[in-house]
């Protein structure tokens, strides 16, 4: 059995589309399709449901997928381990990042590529649950996510910074001249927030519930860019991580207020699967967590 056939299969399962999978593998679509057929013939089982397009994996394909992912990952890990003995690691470093941690991705990228100049970085914005699934399925090398709330299972973790909440509203919207805000007043504002599939929102809901309050936003989104656009257009306010202030210096249209009763900080850090042996890319991720330097505006890990 050829490894490239397993790579075709695992890539097709990840992409869910023949053309995208072929492009990711650097082959033509007929070549990828022929490889899938060859793999099915070797096992004597139909692995992929298809008519004129990809529909999904068969039950046999689903059963085979985690083993195929492990075989591909083991081979790639062996290659990286030998590279590390002979010289610099090269290839693609696949990092999943929660939206709340996007403001630090530049510092993480600099630390990683300074440490391993021949690597390239592919950073994807994902939810914390998607990051865990990607790591378990060998589709990511590391994740940048929350460490304490809904803690990731069977992962090695390395904290980088602590996140606190701020309240952000448009200038002239009734909060000018204020220095702080209370949670009750913030909860009563016309809020736009992340939707509850995002871990930051679930943590925020828990912090609010600790104070006997509840949030009822008038609008939700899955990105902070969308929330900022809603606040800038007027009529909305939001509650978001203070890490975004590093990307928004001199924000003349906004009023940023800390809370007069700050909620407990949330630790954010790098995670890699707790596997033995630890591969060179996982080791690189943990080394980056110790190496990365953030500006003074980021809270240190308690």
Secondary structure, 3 states (H helix, E strand, C coil): CCHHHHHHHHHHHHHCCHHHHHHHHCCCHHHHHHHHHHHHHHHCCCCEEECCCEEEECHHHHHHHHHHHHHHHHHHHHHHHHHHHHCCCCEEEEEEECHHHHHHHHHHHHHHHHHCCCEEEEEEECCHHHHHHHHHCCCCCEEEEECCCCCCCCEEEEEEEEECEEEEEECCCCCCCCCEECHHHHHHCCEEEECCCCHHHHHHHHHHHHCCCCCCCCEEECCHHHHHHHHHHCCCEEEEEHHHHHHCCCCCCEEEEEECCCCCCEEEEEEEECCCCCCHHHHHHHHHHHHCCCCCCCECCC
